[in-house]
Amino acid sequence: MNFTPRQHLEIDNYIKFVDEILHKCDKGIEYCKICPNEFVCTELEKDDFGLNNSTISEVLTAIQYALSKVPGHLNIEKRNDLREHIKSYINESPVHERKIWEDSILDLLLDNKLANPSYKPRAKIGAVRILLTYNSRISFSAYLKCLCTEDIMSNFTSNLPPEITSNCTKIVNQYIQAQHIDITVPQAIDRRIFYLEKNMPEIIQGCNLTDTGLAAALCYYSMLMKSPITEDMAITGGLDEQGNVVHVKFLDSKIETVLRELHFIDRIVIPKGSSCSIRVPENVKIIEVSNFEQAIDIVFKNDFTI
């Protein structure tokens, strides 16, 4: 399966989608042959952007939708860059529409969500943001969730292989018992299910799901303890049978996804000893962990003295 621009919408890479649209428009727009009063971008017709047509109005509609779906704030440099870039195409839209686009798209870049650095989606119990890479080419983030059967609807299906879910639940159960935590630990594996919030099975099948092992264990622990995981954090890394964190591939690409799409995330948990060759801004902390117990201390106890 070839990865298309429209699929960026499916995996929440909204800024990437907008950037690709603007890149195509920069290659040239021209008067529409059918509607002479409207400009079109013929370059958009060469790729699958999910647009009904390539008129400027349709392009701006797609941009507005993508920006409205960005989950948290964008830094001021990116917002200013988008504002100036998009404004140039608003000026190419039909005259009677320009004020409408200015009041929608440009104001969207100044609203409380995108312009407020303190804005973050609320913390969730049994859910955490993970980082995956599809077919070695494109990285993205997704929510991984853990639910008990009492909360599961009949149409839910697990996205994670049984070998991952059984191992992470075993590690968590052993940790809880070793810590003498007074909580009932479910014994049957079928009493819980792990799934990705987005329904994108073809893309998921092209990812190395062992990268979700640590996040799955943390989700399960969060669900049992009723302890939320904050939204300023993304997690990647596998988990072996001893509870040690396993390295992941394409780490640079995964981190780049956070820096481009998720400006509200300021902590990225990765396997200890991982190689990262990209520059990470000072406001984003890369936290290396060796095992599940260290990850517990960081995620739930804010203990960074590892």
N, C-alpha and C positions, 0 to 999 in steps of 0.2 A: 504494500500500500504506500503510495507516494504521500508525503505530508504536504497538505495544502494550507494556504493562509487562513481559510475559513476554520480549519481545525484549531487554530490558535484560540478561537472563541470557545471551543469545546474544552480546552484545558486551561482556561482562564489566563492565557497570555495576552491580555487586552492591549497593553502598551505595544507589544510586538506587532499585533494586528494593525494598530493605528500607524505605527512607524512604517510598515510595509505599504499601506495605502498611500501615505504621503510620499514615500519613495517612488511609487509608480506614477503618482500625479506629477512629481517633479520632472519626469521624463517627457512630459508634454501634454497639454490639453488643447482641444480644438473645438470649433463650432460643430454642434450636432447636425448631421445631414437631414434628420427627420424634423428636429425642432431647432430651427436656426437661431432662436433667441437663447439657447442653452448650450453651455460648454459640456464636453464629455472628455473623459480620459480613456483613450482606446487601449492604453497599456493594461488597464484593469481587466479587459476582456481576455487577456492571455493567461490569466490565472484564476483559480477558484477562490474568490473573495466572498461568495454568497450574495452578491449584489444582483438585483433584478436587472439593472442596467448600469451604465457608467456615467450618468449625468452627475454634475456637481452636487445637485440636491440629494441624489441617492448616496453619493459618497459621504456627504456631510451627515446624513442620517445614520450611516454605519459608524462613523466616528463618534457621533453623540452617544449611540448605544454602547459602544465599547468603553468610552470614558465613564459612563454612568455605572458600569459594572465593576470598575476598579475597586477593590475591597477596602483600601486604606489610603492614606495621604501620599501625594507625590512631592518630591523635594522641589524647592523653588526653581532650581535651574531647569529641571525637566518641564515644569509647568510653563515657565516663560518661553522655553523653546517651542513647545506645542502651541502656545497661544499665538506667537508670531507666525508660525508655520501655517496653522489652520486659518488664521485671519486672512492670509493672502488668498486662500481659496474661497473664503466667504465673500471676498470682494469680486470673485468671478461668478458668484451665484446670481440668479435673477434679482433685480433691484428690489422688488417687493418682498423678497425673502430675507434680505441681509440683516435687517433689524431682528428678525425672529431668531436667526442663527447666532447673532451676537448675544442675545438675551438667554440663549440656551447653552450652546457649547462653550462660549468664552466665560460665561458666568459659572458654568459647571467647574471650570478650572479654579475658581475662587471660592467654591462653597466650603462648608464646614468640614466635609470629609476629605477632599483632596488637598485643601490648603492648610489644614490644622495638623501640625506635627504631633500633637498629643492624641489625635484620633486613632483608635484601634478597635477592631471588632471585639466583642466581649469574649472573655475566657469561656471555654467549653469543657464540660466533663466528658471524658472518654473520647476525645477528639484532638487531633494534632495535625499541623501542616507538615507534609512530607515533601521531599524533592526526588523526582524520578527523571530518567532520561529515556526517550523513545528511540529505539533503533540506532543508538550511538550518535544521534544527530540533533535532537531537540530536547531540551530540558524544560520541566514545568513543575508547578506545585499543585498539590491536591490535599483535601482533607481525608485523613484516615480516621475511621470511627470504629468503636467497639460497643456493641450492645448486648444485653442479656436477652434471652429468648422471650421474656415477658414483654419486652419493648419492640420485638421484631414483627414486622408485618409479613404476610405470607409471600409477598413478591420480592423480598430481600434475598439476595444471593451473595455468598462470600466472594470477595475478589482475591483473597490471599490463599495460596496453596496450604493444605493441611499441615505440611511439614513445618511451615513457618509459624502458623497459629498454635500448633501443639507445643512447639519448642518455647515460644515466648510465654505462653500461659504456665508452662512448667517452671520456667525461670522465675516468674513473678510469684507463683505459689511457694516456691522454695525460699524466696527472699522474705515473704510475709511470715512464714513459719519460723525462719531463723531469727527474725526481729521480734518474735513473740507478739505480733500485732493481734489484738483481739478482734478478729473478723472471720466470718465464715467463708471459706474458700470453696467455690464450686469445684466439683471433681469431674463432672461430665463435660467433655469438650464441646458437645452440641448445645450447651446452654449459652453459648455466646457466639457472636459472629463478627467478623471484621470486614469492612467494606469501604470502598472509596466513594466519596459523595457524588462525584461525577459519573454518569453512565456512559462510559467510553470503552467498551470491552476490547475493540480492535487495537486501540492505542495501548491499553494496559497490557495486552498480551505481548506487545513489543518491548516491554520494559523488564528490567531485572528486578523482580519483586523481592529478592533477598535484601535489597536496600531498605526495605520497610521493617525489618526485624526489630530494631531498637524502638522505633516509633510504635509498633504494634504492642510491644511489652509495656510501654509507658501509657498507651491508651487503656489497656486492660487494667493496669494498676490504678489509673485515674478513675475508672468506672467502679472498681471495687471499693476504693477509699472515698469516693464521692468528692475528689479533689480536682478542681479545674486546672487546665493547662492554659497558660496565658497566650494571647495572640501575637505577642512580640517575638515569637520563637518559631524556627523551622528546624526539622530534625532529619538526618539521613545517616544510615549505617545499618549493617546487618548485625545479627546476634547469634553466636555459636551455642553449642549445648552446655558450655560452662558459664555462659553469661558474659562472655567477652565480646566487645564490639568489633565487627568485621569491616574492613575497608570497602569503599565503594569506588566505582569507576566514574569518570567524567565529572569529578568534583568541581572543577573550575566552571564548567557549564551550569551545574546546579546552583552554584553561588551567584553566577551572573544572572540567573533567573530572579533570585531574591533582589539583587541590586537594581534590576530593571523594572520588575513588576510589583515588588512588595516593599515599598519604602517604609512601611510601618514596622517591619521586622528589624530588630536590632541585636538578635542573638541567633546564631546558627550552630547547632550541635553536630559535630562530625566525629568520626573515629580518630583516636589519638595516633599521631605519626603520619597523618595524611599530608600529601603534598599539594599545596595551593600556590599557583603561580600568578594569580591576578591580584591587582591592588584592591584592597578592601578599605573603605572609608573608616575614619576613626569612630564614627557613631555606631558601627556594626561590629559586634564582638564575635569572633570565631572561638568556640569552646570545644576543646578536644576531650573526649572521654574514652577510657579504656574498657569499662565494663558497665553493666546495668546499674550497679549500686551507685557509681559516680553520677550516672545520668539522673537517678532519683534525687540525689543531693542537689543537683543543679536545677532541675525542672521544678521540683516541689519544695525545696528548702532554700533555694537561692544561695547555696554554698559553693563558692567559686575557689575554694582553697584546695584544689586537687593538684 
